[in-house]
Amino acid sequence: MTHPTLDIEHFRERLLSLRDDILQIEATGDEAAQTVELDQSKIGRVSRMDALQHQAMAKESQQRRQLRKQRIESALQRIAAQTFGMCIRCEEDIHPKRLAFDPTVLLCIDCANHDER
């Protein structure tokens, strides 16, 4: 059962907004991850190296956005299942301030601290 004092609708709206933000970024950021032209006669070596570095950074950003999107979808599924706000390990309530900081968090602070050790 979800945490009794959580405003679930607030978290649902926030998660949907975060997901929309990611989708908008994906729509504009995908061209940066395109394959770099290998013909050095068309672009200089330094420009090509810069383009390759930019491409690598764009791909890394794309992977981080994908992971964030998966975490958001998982949180939305927990809301639907009425388990949002519950630690997936110990099944205790996650503190509302922790959820306010990151609504996709899966663990209470005690379990998260235990994992860091």
DRENPA-27056 format. One record per residue: x, y, z of N, C-alpha, C, O in turn. Coordinates in nm, 4 decimals, m for minus. Layout:
<loses>
LOSE       n.X       n.Y       n.Z      ca.X      ca.Y      ca.Z       c.X       c.Y       c.Z       o.X       o.Y       o.Z
LOSE         X         Y         Z         X         Y         Z         X         Y         Z         X         Y         Z
...
</loses>
This chain:
<loses>
LOSE       n.X       n.Y       n.Z      ca.X      ca.Y      ca.Z       c.X       c.Y       c.Z       o.X       o.Y       o.Z
LOSE    0.0838   m0.1188    0.0000    0.0000    0.0000    0.0000    0.0882    0.1250    0.0000    0.1946    0.1254    0.0619
LOSE    0.0457    0.2288   m0.0675    0.1255    0.3502   m0.0759    0.1307    0.4226    0.0582    0.0471    0.4024    0.1462
LOSE    0.2311    0.5067    0.0699    0.2515    0.5883    0.1892    0.1258    0.6716    0.2138    0.0786    0.7386    0.1220
LOSE    0.0699    0.6692    0.3362   m0.0587    0.7343    0.3621   m0.0568    0.8861    0.3500   m0.1614    0.9455    0.3239
LOSE    0.0586    0.9517    0.3681    0.0608    1.0977    0.3650    0.1103    1.1546    0.2324    0.1248    1.2761    0.2196
LOSE    0.1361    1.0701    0.1349    0.1855    1.1186    0.0057    0.0726    1.1680   m0.0821   m0.0347    1.1080   m0.0874
LOSE    0.0980    1.2779   m0.1510    0.0054    1.3278   m0.2520    0.0422    1.2580   m0.3837    0.1215    1.3090   m0.4628
LOSE   m0.0167    1.1421   m0.4044    0.0173    1.0573   m0.5191   m0.0047    1.1301   m0.6515    0.0756    1.1162   m0.7437
LOSE   m0.1116    1.2066   m0.6616   m0.1401    1.2777   m0.7862   m0.0290    1.3787   m0.8178    0.0081    1.3963   m0.9339
LOSE    0.0233    1.4440   m0.7151    0.1355    1.5371   m0.7346    0.2550    1.4632   m0.7945    0.3169    1.5117   m0.8892
LOSE    0.2875    1.3463   m0.7397    0.4012    1.2702   m0.7902    0.3747    1.2176   m0.9307    0.4658    1.2153   m1.0134
LOSE    0.2521    1.1755   m0.9591    0.2186    1.1295   m1.0943    0.2396    1.2427   m1.1950    0.2999    1.2221   m1.3003
LOSE    0.1902    1.3614   m1.1627    0.2048    1.4759   m1.2530    0.3517    1.5129   m1.2712    0.3950    1.5449   m1.3819
LOSE    0.4274    1.5084   m1.1630    0.5701    1.5405   m1.1719    0.6441    1.4389   m1.2590    0.7274    1.4765   m1.3415
LOSE    0.6141    1.3127   m1.2407    0.6782    1.2075   m1.3205    0.6412    1.2204   m1.4681    0.7269    1.2042   m1.5550
LOSE    0.5163    1.2489   m1.4965    0.4740    1.2672   m1.6358    0.5436    1.3879   m1.6979    0.5816    1.3847   m1.8150
LOSE    0.5602    1.4939   m1.6197    0.6302    1.6127   m1.6681    0.7774    1.5817   m1.6954    0.8323    1.6248   m1.7968
LOSE    0.8409    1.5074   m1.6053    0.9804    1.4673   m1.6265    0.9937    1.3826   m1.7529    1.0878    1.3996   m1.8305
LOSE    0.8988    1.2914   m1.7727    0.9017    1.2062   m1.8922    0.8843    1.2902   m2.0185    0.9538    1.2683   m2.1177
LOSE    0.7917    1.3861   m2.0152    0.7709    1.4739   m2.1306    0.8968    1.5541   m2.1623    0.9316    1.5722   m2.2790
LOSE    0.9650    1.6024   m2.0578    1.0886    1.6772   m2.0784    1.1927    1.5912   m2.1504    1.2595    1.6374   m2.2429
LOSE    1.2056    1.4669   m2.1073    1.3023    1.3761   m2.1700    1.2652    1.3500   m2.3152    1.3521    1.3485   m2.4023
LOSE    1.1374    1.3297   m2.3415    1.0932    1.3036   m2.4792    1.1214    1.4239   m2.5698    1.1584    1.4066   m2.6859
LOSE    1.1041    1.5448   m2.5175    1.1343    1.6642   m2.5971    1.2836    1.6747   m2.6258    1.3236    1.7095   m2.7369
LOSE    1.3659    1.6447   m2.5257    1.5108    1.6485   m2.5455    1.5523    1.5427   m2.6472    1.6360    1.5688   m2.7336
LOSE    1.4940    1.4234   m2.6373    1.5265    1.3168   m2.7320    1.4914    1.3566   m2.8741    1.5639    1.3230   m2.9677
LOSE    1.3815    1.4274   m2.8909    1.3380    1.4664   m3.0245    1.4376    1.5616   m3.0901    1.4516    1.5617   m3.2124
LOSE    1.5069    1.6428   m3.0101    1.6014    1.7388   m3.0664    1.7461    1.6938   m3.0566    1.8309    1.7455   m3.1292
LOSE    1.7770    1.5982   m2.9684    1.9152    1.5608   m2.9440    1.9661    1.4440   m3.0240    2.0860    1.4163   m3.0215
LOSE    1.8803    1.3746   m3.0948    1.9228    1.2535   m3.1645    2.0188    1.2796   m3.2798    2.1024    1.1942   m3.3095
LOSE    2.0095    1.3959   m3.3463    2.0984    1.4189   m3.4593    2.2437    1.4338   m3.4148    2.3341    1.4111   m3.4952
LOSE    2.2689    1.4708   m3.2905    2.4063    1.4844   m3.2414    2.4748    1.3489   m3.2271    2.5976    1.3414   m3.2260
LOSE    2.3968    1.2426   m3.2161    2.4539    1.1091   m3.1989    2.4729    1.0371   m3.3323    2.5112    0.9202   m3.3342
LOSE    2.4470    1.1047   m3.4423    2.4615    1.0429   m3.5734    2.6086    1.0100   m3.6013    2.6985    1.0687   m3.5412
LOSE    2.6316    0.9163   m3.6925    2.7665    0.8739   m3.7290    2.8440    0.9903   m3.7894    2.7913    1.0670   m3.8699
LOSE    2.9697    1.0017   m3.7490    3.0567    1.1082   m3.7986    3.1148    1.0678   m3.9329    3.1576    0.9540   m3.9520
LOSE    3.1157    1.1613   m4.0245    3.1740    1.1421   m4.1586    3.3226    1.1112   m4.1447    3.3937    1.1819   m4.0733
LOSE    3.3705    1.0065   m4.2120    3.5099    0.9654   m4.2001    3.6006    1.0255   m4.3064    3.7224    1.0096   m4.2978
LOSE    3.5464    1.0931   m4.4051    3.6250    1.1502   m4.5144    3.6990    1.2745   m4.4651    3.6385    1.3803   m4.4478
LOSE    3.8312    1.2614   m4.4422    3.9086    1.3732   m4.3889    3.9295    1.4844   m4.4912    3.9713    1.5943   m4.4548
LOSE    3.9009    1.4575   m4.6182    3.9145    1.5638   m4.7168    3.8002    1.6645   m4.7045    3.8117    1.7785   m4.7496
LOSE    3.6912    1.6220   m4.6439    3.5764    1.7124   m4.6271    3.5858    1.7922   m4.4977    3.5445    1.9080   m4.4933
LOSE    3.6398    1.7315   m4.3923    3.6589    1.8033   m4.2666    3.7998    1.7763   m4.2165    3.8560    1.6696   m4.2414
LOSE    3.8556    1.8716   m4.1471    3.9909    1.8561   m4.0952    3.9977    1.7526   m3.9837    3.8965    1.7145   m3.9250
LOSE    4.1214    1.7080   m3.9563    4.1422    1.6044   m3.8547    4.0961    1.6509   m3.7164    4.0304    1.5757   m3.6445
LOSE    4.1302    1.7741   m3.6791    4.0895    1.8267   m3.5481    3.9374    1.8390   m3.5415    3.8768    1.8050   m3.4399
LOSE    3.8764    1.8868   m3.6480    3.7306    1.8986   m3.6510    3.6653    1.7617   m3.6388    3.5635    1.7461   m3.5714
LOSE    3.7257    1.6616   m3.7055    3.6723    1.5253   m3.6987    3.6834    1.4707   m3.5569    3.5898    1.4083   m3.5067
LOSE    3.7984    1.4941   m3.4916    3.8162    1.4476   m3.3537    3.7154    1.5155   m3.2608    3.6590    1.4527   m3.1712
LOSE    3.6944    1.6436   m3.2842    3.5965    1.7173   m3.2045    3.4565    1.6609   m3.2276    3.3784    1.6462   m3.1336
LOSE    3.4255    1.6295   m3.3531    3.2945    1.5732   m3.3865    3.2765    1.4357   m3.3226    3.1680    1.4031   m3.2744
LOSE    3.3834    1.3546   m3.3223    3.3755    1.2215   m3.2590    3.3529    1.2338   m3.1083    3.2748    1.1585   m3.0501
LOSE    3.4222    1.3296   m3.0457    3.4039    1.3509   m2.9025    3.2613    1.3980   m2.8741    3.1977    1.3518   m2.7794
LOSE    3.2129    1.4882   m2.9551    3.0754    1.5376   m2.9389    2.9749    1.4235   m2.9567    2.8765    1.4142   m2.8834
LOSE    3.0012    1.3370   m3.0550    2.9138    1.2216   m3.0793    2.9134    1.1287   m2.9584    2.8073    1.0816   m2.9174
LOSE    3.0303    1.1016   m2.9008    3.0391    1.0130   m2.7837    2.9630    1.0728   m2.6659    2.8928    1.0012   m2.5944
LOSE    2.9764    1.2028   m2.6455    2.9043    1.2682   m2.5354    2.7536    1.2630   m2.5596    2.6761    1.2430   m2.4661
LOSE    2.7124    1.2809   m2.6844    2.5697    1.2757   m2.7165    2.5133    1.1362   m2.6921    2.4016    1.1219   m2.6424
LOSE    2.5907    1.0329   m2.7273    2.5444    0.8953   m2.7042    2.5340    0.8655   m2.5550    2.4393    0.8001   m2.5115
LOSE    2.6304    0.9128   m2.4765    2.6257    0.8936   m2.3313    2.5038    0.9638   m2.2719    2.4351    0.9078   m2.1865
LOSE    2.4774    1.0844   m2.3164    2.3589    1.1575   m2.2701    2.2313    1.0825   m2.3073    2.1368    1.0758   m2.2288
LOSE    2.2301    1.0272   m2.4263    2.1149    0.9506   m2.4729    2.0922    0.8285   m2.3833    1.9781    0.7971   m2.3493
LOSE    2.1995    0.7599   m2.3452    2.1876    0.6429   m2.2570    2.1369    0.6836   m2.1188    2.0543    0.6139   m2.0599
LOSE    2.1866    0.7969   m2.0666    2.1395    0.8448   m1.9354    1.9917    0.8811   m1.9406    1.9167    0.8523   m1.8473
LOSE    1.9501    0.9446   m2.0502    1.8073    0.9788   m2.0648    1.7219    0.8527   m2.0711    1.6135    0.8484   m2.0131
LOSE    1.7697    0.7505   m2.1407    1.6953    0.6249   m2.1515    1.6796    0.5599   m2.0139    1.5714    0.5123   m1.9797
LOSE    1.7859    0.5580   m1.9359    1.7807    0.5023   m1.8009    1.6839    0.5829   m1.7142    1.6039    0.5257   m1.6401
LOSE    1.6914    0.7148   m1.7238    1.6015    0.8011   m1.6458    1.4566    0.7753   m1.6866    1.3679    0.7696   m1.6014
LOSE    1.4329    0.7597   m1.8156    1.2976    0.7333   m1.8642    1.2457    0.5997   m1.8108    1.1285    0.5890   m1.7745
LOSE    1.3315    0.4983   m1.8058    1.2923    0.3679   m1.7508    1.2569    0.3794   m1.6026    1.1607    0.3184   m1.5560
LOSE    1.3360    0.4584   m1.5289    1.3076    0.4774   m1.3859    1.1742    0.5500   m1.3658    1.0994    0.5184   m1.2734
LOSE    1.1453    0.6459   m1.4516    1.0183    0.7189   m1.4441    0.9023    0.6241   m1.4731    0.8023    0.6242   m1.4012
LOSE    0.9153    0.5430   m1.5785    0.8090    0.4469   m1.6127    0.7863    0.3489   m1.4975    0.6724    0.3144   m1.4662
LOSE    0.8944    0.3048   m1.4353    0.8837    0.2136   m1.3213    0.8085    0.2800   m1.2057    0.7237    0.2171   m1.1425
LOSE    0.8392    0.4056   m1.1785    0.7691    0.4785   m1.0709    0.6210    0.4928   m1.1039    0.5362    0.4781   m1.0160
LOSE    0.5896    0.5213   m1.2299    0.4483    0.5312   m1.2700    0.3770    0.3966   m1.2538    0.2597    0.3921   m1.2167
LOSE    0.4476    0.2886   m1.2814    0.3893    0.1552   m1.2618    0.3650    0.1278   m1.1129    0.2651    0.0659   m1.0761
LOSE    0.4578    0.1749   m1.0272    0.4386    0.1571   m0.8829    0.3196    0.2383   m0.8345    0.2480    0.1952   m0.7442
LOSE    0.2978    0.3550   m0.8934    0.1795    0.4335   m0.8576    0.0539    0.3551   m0.8950   m0.0393    0.3448   m0.8152
LOSE    0.0516    0.3005   m1.0148   m0.0640    0.2229   m1.0605   m0.0875    0.0996   m0.9726   m0.2016    0.0603   m0.9483
LOSE    0.0213    0.0396   m0.9260    0.0114   m0.0804   m0.8426   m0.0090   m0.0462   m0.6942   m0.0200   m0.1351   m0.6098
LOSE   m0.0138    0.0824   m0.6648   m0.0313    0.1318   m0.5278    0.0823    0.0897   m0.4345    0.0609    0.0629   m0.3163
LOSE    0.2030    0.0844   m0.4903    0.3205    0.0533   m0.4092    0.4213    0.1682   m0.4116    0.5321    0.1543   m0.3599
LOSE    0.3838    0.2808   m0.4708    0.4724    0.3960   m0.4774    0.4985    0.4477   m0.3363    0.4068    0.4597   m0.2551
LOSE    0.6250    0.4778   m0.3088    0.6608    0.5300   m0.1769    0.7015    0.4212   m0.0794    0.7307    0.4490    0.0370
LOSE    0.7033    0.2976   m0.1266    0.7420    0.1845   m0.0425    0.8767    0.1319   m0.0899    0.8970    0.1113   m0.2096
LOSE    0.9676    0.1103    0.0026    1.0995    0.0561   m0.0294    1.0823   m0.0834   m0.0897    1.0094   m0.1667   m0.0359
LOSE    1.1498   m0.1076   m0.2009    1.1339   m0.2377   m0.2663    1.2076   m0.3490   m0.1926    1.1839   m0.4670   m0.2187
LOSE    1.2962   m0.3126   m0.1015    1.3703   m0.4142   m0.0272    1.3027   m0.4479    0.1057    1.2700   m0.5639    0.1308
LOSE    1.2816   m0.3477    0.1906    1.2298   m0.3749    0.3253    1.0796   m0.3492    0.3380    1.0185   m0.3821    0.4397
LOSE    1.0207   m0.2900    0.2334    0.8778   m0.2587    0.2272    0.8327   m0.1563    0.3308    0.7136   m0.1459    0.3602
LOSE    0.9276   m0.0807    0.3863    0.8940    0.0314    0.4742    0.8685    0.1536    0.3872    0.9074    0.1566    0.2705
LOSE    0.8029    0.2545    0.4442    0.7767    0.3772    0.3708    0.9063    0.4541    0.3455    0.9925    0.4640    0.4327
LOSE    0.9178    0.5075    0.2253    1.0287    0.5960    0.1914    0.9890    0.7356    0.2383    0.8761    0.7792    0.2158
LOSE    1.0809    0.8050    0.3028    1.0499    0.9376    0.3567    1.0036    1.0303    0.2434    1.0644    1.0326    0.1364
LOSE    0.8966    1.1062    0.2669    0.8450    1.1960    0.1621    0.9476    1.2951    0.1086    0.9427    1.3303   m0.0092
LOSE    1.0414    1.3415    0.1930    1.1439    1.4348    0.1449    1.2380    1.3662    0.0464    1.2857    1.4285   m0.0484
LOSE    1.2640    1.2392    0.0691    1.3486    1.1626   m0.0240    1.2774    1.1492   m0.1582    1.3394    1.1636   m0.2636
LOSE    1.1481    1.1219   m0.1542    1.0700    1.1112   m0.2779    1.0574    1.2469   m0.3475    1.0561    1.2541   m0.4704
LOSE    1.0483    1.3535   m0.2691    1.0384    1.4871   m0.3279    1.1665    1.5206   m0.4035    1.1625    1.5858   m0.5079
LOSE    1.2811    1.4755   m0.3500    1.4091    1.4991   m0.4157    1.4200    1.4181   m0.5440    1.4639    1.4695   m0.6469
LOSE    1.3798    1.2905   m0.5378    1.3847    1.2024   m0.6546    1.2661    1.1057   m0.6481    1.2714    1.0063   m0.5757
LOSE    1.1601    1.1340   m0.7228    1.0414    1.0482   m0.7162    1.0608    0.9093   m0.7779    0.9709    0.8255   m0.7709
LOSE    1.1765    0.8847   m0.8377    1.2012    0.7524   m0.8966    1.2775    0.6603   m0.8020    1.3059    0.5456   m0.8363
LOSE    1.3106    0.7100   m0.6838    1.3914    0.6324   m0.5893    1.3182    0.5038   m0.5489    1.1964    0.5022   m0.5309
LOSE    1.3970    0.3955   m0.5352    1.3398    0.2642   m0.5054    1.3586    0.2205   m0.3607    1.2848    0.1361   m0.3100
LOSE    1.4585    0.2790   m0.2947    1.4954    0.2321   m0.1618    1.4807    0.3419   m0.0572    1.4990    0.4602   m0.0858
LOSE    1.4472    0.3000    0.0646    1.4485    0.3935    0.1760    1.5941    0.4288    0.2050    1.6851    0.3641    0.1532
LOSE    1.6162    0.5289    0.2857    1.7530    0.5747    0.3124    1.8359    0.4664    0.3815    1.9552    0.4533    0.3537
LOSE    1.7750    0.3895    0.4703    1.8490    0.2836    0.5394    1.8989    0.1778    0.4416    2.0153    0.1380    0.4472
LOSE    1.8128    0.1329    0.3534    1.8528    0.0311    0.2551    1.9538    0.0880    0.1550    2.0465    0.0181    0.1142
LOSE    1.9364    0.2136    0.1158    2.0310    0.2768    0.0236    2.1682    0.2902    0.0887    2.2703    0.2656    0.0244
LOSE    2.1708    0.3288    0.2151    2.2982    0.3401    0.2863    2.3637    0.2026    0.3013    2.4858    0.1903    0.2919
LOSE    2.2836    0.1011    0.3241    2.3365   m0.0352    0.3370    2.4033   m0.0779    0.2057    2.5074   m0.1436    0.2082
LOSE    2.3443   m0.0414    0.0914    2.4007   m0.0771   m0.0397    2.5342   m0.0070   m0.0652    2.6202   m0.0615   m0.1344
LOSE    2.5521    0.1122   m0.0107    2.6741    0.1885   m0.0345    2.7930    0.1320    0.0417    2.9074    0.1606    0.0063
LOSE    2.7691    0.0538    0.1439    2.8778   m0.0026    0.2255    2.9454   m0.1159    0.1582    3.0387   m0.1739    0.2137
</loses>
